[in-house]
Amino acid sequence: MRFNNVLISLLLGSSSLAQAANFSTFLGDTRTYRATKVLGDAAGNTYVAGTRRIPGTELNNCFVTKLDSTGSEVFTAAYRTGGRFDVVKALALDTAGNIYLGGSTDSTAIERVGALQTTRGLGSTGFLAKLSPDGARVLWGTYFGGQRGPAEINAIALDRDQNIYVTGETSASDFPVTAGLPSSTRLGISPPNIVSGTLVSKIAATLDRVVWSGVVAGTAVSCGSGSSCFLSARRTEGVAIGLDGDGNVYFAGNSNTTDLPTTQRALAREGIGAFVGKVNAAGTALEFLTYLGATNYIVTPTSTPANQVAAMAVDVAGNIYLTGWTADPRFPASRGAYQTAFGGTFVDDRRPAPDGDAFVAKLRPDGSGLSWATYAGGPGEETAIGIGLTTNGEIWIAGRTASAAFPDASSSGADFVAAFDAQGTRLLRSTRYFGATVAGAVSLTARPQIHAAGANGLVSSLEPGPVSGPSVWGVANAAVGMPQNVVAGGEVVSIYGVGLGGSIGVSFDELAAPLLYVSPLQLNAVVPLGARGRNSVRMRVSGGGNSVEMPVYLAANRPEIFRQSDGTAAAINEDGSVNSAANPAKKGSVVAMWVTGVWGTAAGIDGAVSPGAADHGCCGVIVGEFTTARAEVLYSGAAPGLVVGVSQVNFRIPPDFPGGPLTVVRLTAGGETSVPARLHLAE
């Protein structure tokens, strides 16, 4: 079968992308690195923390990488945890540059130095660590959260004396509680009474004692008639912590319970979901505890609170700035706010929650009310994950959006950053970015400077405003489009960024890459065949007298299937028709599809067109999602008439395959499997 020319635009066409970063880079091989936290400092350095796979095992250690303001690596430091499910959830710096990590681990042998808790609790346990400013020494390492249940550390803050404040979640009934702070006798993991609480603790700068500590927990849930949510776990989790200029401590989190120990004169004594609390500087009293709202979508088997806080910032006066997600049409948006009405479609609160909005709110220092609050979203799903305050009073948030015109229609992409004025009445600036680039983890500093770690391992630092010269977000298999930093020799790739149009060149180390498509926001190129066999290369994009480099790693195979605009495989049926809902493939018939990133099928001259068929027998095809079958592959090799690097695979749908009308196909090559693609199949 020959390739149908009408599909060429589907395979090598463009997609839109917003403003790129001052620098973008990947940390190591994203098959082994998982970046989960990012932090920027006043000098413009970027710190990234997460876990990386221990070679030859399924275990992980924690890492911290420091990048300077140009994106060059200063150091990468390790903290030994050694568990299968380790995750870094908290990252902080003190005034001396020491680095603090927090998270959870299922390991029984973390690196313990001056430990406050020497043994792991039941299940995954919280941990804390302090590293020297150069990352060379572990100064402190401890389990934290109690031993009679699982725990995790989600946020860390530090005062000017380097005392440590943490919040997170614990189910351990032996978690320490000091006089004057709330406690719970119901913590535990015995069904059906699984109860966790928000831990809030101060640890001395000497690292040898807990100064004060408390647990905020509830046990009551709101269940509708016939709902089984009363069987669900009672969870109360702290997600953010901060201090004001007097040393008072603020914490925020979420709970599916309705009986948290809220205080008199609080904004909302009754509620569910997002909450905020304050502990006095001495750690002897809970100054206030309040919910943000009470709407609860009652569905089986769990209750879904309509308000969830994700991030918090506190100014020196004790004003509390909050952001997150809301699907609450009764969220207390203030008169004159940027957006006073819910942007989604509300039906009633006894159905699954509608697509929610992001929100921004300013809570008074005593917790008695909101100074202002605003929705931030359109008809699609929005959520904010980060917040920052600038020196000129602006409030910045970052998150994800699925609405066409939010924050505005001048840019596109699934991630966004937006700035509001100090009164929450105006949207000052906003930009959308390629998905999974800034909404994995984000740090918004006072400059303002945006430091971000994408879900795919991309690390970026940018200042709001125009970018001069070429700037690159990442490189992706052209068939799938998710930026990563792993490519294969001969693979067709898409390079995303800005300033990429005009006279531009791409190389991998010293090897020039043939360009297939050029636009200001995207380049499509073929990784040179000579790159095969190398472990890593430097991808260089040059133009207009400027250039930018990014490290990429090489794999023998990166098999992916080209797709049509609706996400289905770019494939042709046996009768020559394009596979679609109107023209499904018959069982037992032969289908041809086009792929890239396959070892062995890319042979010839870089940038040349394959003159004819050449079967390399490289690939396999799996059909089906839950019931799977291996298809008979009749041909896998060069795609006649297309550039070297695009391969053609002809396979037969199993005659007795039970699936339809829309099934899944996967391509296999050299032990690697592609992302699933949909294929229309006649029943």
N, C-alpha and C positions, 0 to 999 in steps of 0.2 A: 504494500500500500504506500502511496506517495502522500506527502503532507499536503493538506488543503491550505492554500495560501490565505484564506480568510482568517486563519487562526494565528498568523504571524503577529498581528497587532496585539493579540491576547498574550502571546508568549513574551514579546519584547517591548510592550508598551510601557507607559509611564504611570506614576501615581504622585499625588501631591504631598508636600512636606512643608512644615513651617520653618521659622528661623532656626538656625543651627547655633552651636555653642562656640565660646571662645576656644575651648578645646574639648575634644571627645576622644576617649580611649577605652580599651578593654583591659581588664585585669586578668592576665594569664589566660589559660584555656577555659572557656566558659562551660566546657563539659565537666570540669572538676571544680571550678570556682562558683560560689553562690554569694553575691554581695547583697546584704540586707539592710545595712545602715550606712549613712553618709553624713559628714559633718564638715562645715567650712569654718576657718578661723579668720581673725581680723587681717591677717597678712595675705589672704587669698589662697592659702593651702587647702587642699581637699583630703579628708581622711575617709577611707572606705573600710568597712568591716563586714565580715561574714564568715563563711566556712569554706574549706576546700578539702577535697577528697584525699585521703592518705593513699599514695600509689599502691596498687595491688590489693586494696581492701575496699570494704564498704563503709569504712569509718571516716570520721572527719576531725579536723582540728580547726580552731578559730584563727583568723588572720586579721591584721590591720595593715593597710597600705596608705602611705602618705605620698601625695602628689603635690608638686609645687604649682605656682600660678600658671605655668605653661603646660601643665599636664605631665611633666617628667617625673618619673618615680624617684622619690627620695629614699624610701626603704619599704620593705614588707616584713612585718614581724609576725611571729606565731605565738599562740597560746594553746597549750596542749589540753584538749578535752578528750578526744578519742572515742566518741559515741557515734551511733548510727543516725540519730535524729537530732544532733546538736544544731542550735540556731542562735545567732546573735541578734538580740532585739533592742539593745541599748548601747549607746556610744557617747562619751563625754570627754572633755578636756578640762584640766584645771589651769590656773594662771601660770604654773611652771611648765606647762606643756605635757604633763603626764597624761596617759591615755587610759580611760576606764571602759571596760566592757561588761555587759550583762546579758543574760539570756537563759537558756535551758539546755540541759544535757541529760542523756540516759547513760552516760559513762560512770563507772565506779572508780575511775582512776584519773581524774583531772589533775592538773598541776596545782598543788596546794602549797602556798607560802603564807605562813602566819594565819592559817585558816580559822575563821569563826565557827564553821561547821565542817567537820572533817569527813563525814560520810554522806553518801547520796540518800535521799528519801525514797519513798515508794514511787516507781515510775520515773518520769523525767523530773529533774530538780533544777531550781534556779542556781546560777553561778554568778560570781563577780570576780573581776580581775583588774589589776592596775599594772600598766607597763611604763617603763621609763620613756622620756620624750623621744629618744632615738629608737625605741622599740626593741632595744637589745636585751633588756632585762625584764623579767617578771618580778615585780616588787611585792605583789600580793595576789593570792588566788584562793578562792573559797567557794564551797557550796553555800547556798543561802535560800531559806524558804521553809525550813522544818523538815523533819524526817518521817513523819507519819502520813504523808500524802505528797502528791506532785506539786510543783511550784515553778514559777518562771519570773524573771526580772524583765520588765518591759521598758523602763525609763530610769535614767540617772540624772541628777542635778548636783551641783557643787556650790558651796558658798565661798566667800573670799578667803576663809581659813582652811579650805580643802576638806571640810567635812562633807560626807557623802550622803545623799538622800536618794532613796529608791522607792519605786512602786512596781506592782505586778500583781500576781495572783498566787494564792496558796490554798490547798485543801488540807494542810497538815495541822492537826489539832494541837501539836506541840510548838507551833510558831510563837515566838516570844512576844508578849504584850506588856507594856509598862503602864503604871498608874495614870489615870486620867484620860486614857485613849480607849476607843471602842474595841471590843473583843467579841468573839463568838464561840459558843460551846457546841455549835452544830457542824463545824468543819469536819469533813470526812469523805470517804470514797466508797461507803457501803451502800449499794442500791437498796431501796429506791431513793435513799436520802443522800445523794451526792451533792455536797455543798462546798463551794469555794468562796473565798473572800479577797478583797483588795488589801494587799499588804502595803503599809507605809512605814518607812523606817529611816532613822538617822544613824549613821555609823561614824564614829570618831575619826578625825584625820589621822590619828595614830594607828588606825586599822585594827585595833585590839579589842574593841567593845562596841556593842549596840547602845547608843545613848538613849534612844526612845523608839518605841515601835507600837503599832496598832494594826487591827484588822477590821475592815468594814465589810459586813456580809448581811445577806437577807435570806429568808427561807420561803416566803409566800410568793406564789405565782398566780397570775390572772388567767383563768381558763374558761372558755365558753362551754355551753351545754354540749355534751358529747365529745368534747376535746380530750385527748389523752396527754395534754401538756403537763398535767400534774405529775406525770411520771418522769419528766425531764429533769436534768441536773439544774441545781440552783447555782448560777455562776455570777460572780461579781469580780470584775477585772479592772485594775488600774492600768492606764495606757500612757499617761503623761504626768510630769511633776515639774514644779518650778518654785522660785522664791521671789519675794519682793525685797525692797531695799532695807527693811527692818528684820529680815530673816524669817518671816512667816512662810509657811510651806503650803503650797496649793497642789492638789492632785485631782485628776479627772479620769473617768472610766465609764464602763457600761455594765448594766446588770439586767438580768431577766426577772428579777424579784421586785416586789412592790413594797417591801417593809424595811428598807434600809433605815438606819437610825438618823433620819433627817432632823434638823434642829428648828427651834422656834424662829420665826421671822425670816425663814428661808424663802427663796423665790417660789419653790414648789415642794411642799412637804410630802405630797402624794404624787406618785408617778411611776415610771418604769423606763429603762434604757439609760440614756446619758445622765451622768451625775458629776458634781464638782464638790470638793471638800477643802477645808482649810484647817491646818494645825498651827497653833501659836508657836512663836519662836522658841519658847522654852520646852515645847513638846509635852506640855502638861494638860492640854485641853483641845478638843475638837471645836474650833470656833464656829464653823457652820458646815452643814452638809445639805445639798439640795439636788433634786432632779431638775432636768430642763423641761420635761413634758411627760404626759401620761397616756398618749395614744398607743395602743397595742393591737397589732393585727392578729387576731385569734384564728389560728389554723392548726390542723392536726399534722404532726404530733407535738409541735412546739409553738410557743408564743413568740412573735416577732416584734420587739419594741420598735417604734417608728423613728426614734432618734438615737443616733450613735455618734459619740465624739471620737475623733481620731487624733487630734493634736491640740496643744494648748501653748500659749505664750503669756507671760506675766510681766507687767512693767514695774518700775521701781515703786510706784504708788500702790501696787496691789490690784490694779485692774486686770481682769482675766479675759483673754481673748481665746475663743474656741472655734474649731471648725470640724467638719465631719460630714455626716450623711443624715438626711431627714426625708421621710415619706409622710410627714405629718402635716395635714392641711391646717391644723391648729397650732403649728409652731409659732411662738410669740414674736413674729416679725414686727418691727416697730413702724409707726407712722412716719412716712418720708424716707424709709429705707430704700436702698437700691432696688430691691425686689420684694414687694410686700405680700405676694400671693404665690402659693405653691405652683411650680411649673409643670408637674405631672398630672395624671388623670386619676382623681380619687373617686372610688365607688362607695365603699363603706369599710368600716374597720373590722368586719368579720369575714374578710376575704384576704387573700395574699396581698402583701404590700405592693403598691404600684411602684413604677420607676421613680426613684427619689431624686432630690436635689442636694447639692452641697449647701452648706450654710456657714455663716460667719456671725459670731455673737460676742458682745462685750458685756461681761458680768461685773457688777460692782464689787469692791473689795470685801464687803461684809456679806455677800451672797444673797442680799435681800431682793435684788431685782436686776433686770438687764438695763444697761445704759442704752443699748440698741441691739438689734438683731436683723439679719436679712437672709432670705433665701438666695441661692446662687445656682440657677439651673434652668433648663428648658424642658421640653416634653420627654426627652430621653433620660437615661440614667446618668446622674452625676454623683461623684463622691470626692471629697477633699481629703488628702492624707498628710498635709504639712501646712504650717503657718509660721510667719515671721513678722517682726516689727522692724521698721526702718527708722533711721535717725530723724527723718522729717515727718514722722507720724503716720506713714502709710502702713496698711496691713496687707500682707501678701499671703496668698494661699496657692497650693498646687494640688492637682488631682487628675481625675479622668472624666471624660465627657462623651456622651453618645448623642448629643443634640447638635443639629446642623448649624445653628446660629449662636451657640453659647461657647465662650464668652462673647464672641462676635463672629461675623461671617467673613472677616478679612483674611483668616488663615484657617488651616484644616489640620486634622490629626486627632488622635484619641486622648492625648494628654494636654493639660493646660496649666498655665500660671497666670494669675490675675491679681491686680492691686486695687485696693479700695481706699477711700479717704478715711480720715480719723473718725468721722461720724457715721460711716457705713452708708452714706447716701449716694455715692458716685463710684462707678467703675472707672478707675483712672487709666489703667493699661492692662492689656491682656494679650496672650499669644498662645496658640495651639501648636503642639509638637507631635512628631511621629509617635505612635503608640509604643509603650514600654520603654520610653527614653527618660522621662522625668518623674514618672509616677510609680516607680518601684520603691524608692526612698528619696527624700528630699530634705535639704537644709537651706533655709532662706535667711541670709544674714543681713545685718543692718546697712550694708553699703548702698543699695541692695546688690547682693550676689546670689545666684542660684547654683547650688551644688546638688547634683542629682546622680542617682544610680538607678539605671533602668532594670526592669525585671530580667532582661537578657544579658546583664553584666556590663552594659555600656555605662561609663562614668563621664560626666560632663560638668563643666563649670562655665557659666555665662553671666554677662551683665545685660540688663535690658537695653535694647537699642539695636541699631544696624550693625551688621558684621561685614567687614571689608575682606575681599579676597575669598578664595575657596575655604569652606569649612565643612567637615564631614561628621555625620552622625554615626555611620557604621556601614558595614557591608553585609549583604544578605544573599542567600540563594535566590536567584531571580524568579524561581517558580513559586516560592512561598512568601518572601518579602519580610521576614522578621529579622532585624539586624542581629547578627552574632559576630563572632570573630574566628570562625572555623570555616575554611574553604577547601576545595579539592582542585588539583591541577586539571585544567580543561573545563572547569565549571563555569556556567554563565551566572554572573552575579550582578546585583543592583547595589550601587553605592549611593547613599542618601546624604544630603547636606544642602548648603546654599552656595551661591557664587560658583556653580559648577558649569555654567554655559560658556559659550565662546571657545576660545583657543585653550584647550585643556588636555592634559595627558595623565595617564595612570600607569604605574609600574608596580611590580611586586619584586622587591630587591632590585636587581639590575635588569629584570625582564619587563619589557614593554608589553602592556596589555591591549589587545585590539578593542576598540570602542564600537559598540553596536547602536547606542542611543545616547544623545547628549541633550540635557536641559538644565536650567538653572538649579533645579532641585534634585535631579537624579541622573546618574550615569549607569548604563548597562555595559558590561565588559566581559571578556573571557579571561579567566585566570590562565596565564601562560602554561603550556604543557610542561615546560622545563622546571616548573615549581614542584612537580611531583617528586616525592622522595625526601623533601626537606621537612623539618619539624616546624619551622616558623619563618615568616618573612615580614618585611616592612612594606605595607601598602602606602604608596606615595601618590597624592593627587596634586598636580601642579597647574598653575594658570595665572596669567596676568602678573608675572614676576613673583608670585607667592606660591608656597606649597605647604601641605600639611601631611603628616605621616600618622599611621595607626598600625599597631602590631596585629598580625593575624596568624593563626595557626593552620597547619595543613593536616588534612585527613585523607586517607586513601579513597574513601567514598563518602559522599554527601548526597545520597539519592533523594530527589524530590520530583514530584509530578507537576507539570505546568497545569494551570487552572484557567477556566473561563471566568468571566466577571461575577458569576453567581457562586463561585467556589467549587463547581463541579470540574472533573478532569477535562482537560483539553484533549478530546478523543474523537475518533471517527469510527463509525460502525462499519460492518462488513459491506454494506451496500453503498458506502461512500458518503453517507449523511453524517453531519455533526451530531454527536451524541447529545440528546436533550430530552426534556419531558415529552415533547411531541415526537421525537425519534429515539426511543429507547433501544438498547441492544437486546437481541434475542438470546436466550440461553442456548449454549452450544455454538454461538457464532463467534467470529474473530473480531476483536477490537484493537485498534492502534492508538497508542497514546505517546506523548512526547515528554521527555524527562531530561534532567541534567544532573551533574555531580556524580557520574558513574565512572568508576575506574575501568579503563580498557576500551571503552567505546569512543573516547576522545582521542583520536589518533590522526596525525597529519600536521599541517602547518597552522600556527596560530592565526586566527582570523579568516582562514580559508573556508570555502564552501565544500561540503562533502560531495564528491562527484557521483557517488553511487553507493549501493548497499554494501555493507561489510559486517557480517554477523560475528559478534564477539562472544555471545553466549554468557553475558555477565550477570544477568538479572533474573530475579524471580518475581512473581506477582501473587499476592494474597487477596482473595475476594471475600468480602463479608466482614461484619463487625462483631456479632456475638457468635454466629455460626460461620466459621471460616473454612475456606478450601483453597488449596494451591491450584492456580490456573496453569494450563499447559502454555508455555512460552514458545512461540514459533519463530520469533526473531527478536534479537536485542542487539542493536549496533548503531552504526552511522545513520543519520537521518538525511537521505539524499535531498540536495537542494537547500539545506540549512547549514549554518555555520558549524564548524567543528566545535563540539562542546554540547550541542543539542543532540540527544539520542532518541531513537524510535524503538518502541517495544510493542510487538504484536502478540496478543495472547488470546486464548479461547476461553470464553465463559463456560464453566462446567455445566454440562447439559442438565444435571440433576440438582443444580444449586437451588436452595429453597427461597432465597431472598428476592426482594423486589418491593416496590417499583424503584426505590432509590437505595443503592447499597454502597459499600465502602470498598475501595481498592488501595492497596499499599504496595510499594515497590521495595524489593530487597536487593542488596548488592554488598558482597564482602562482609556479611554479618551486620550491616546497618539497614535500618528500615525507615522509610519515608513517613512524613505526616500523612494521615489518611486523606484521601480525596473521594468525593462522591461520584457515582456513576449511575446513570439512568438505565434501568433494566426492566424489560417487559416481564410481566407476571405470567 
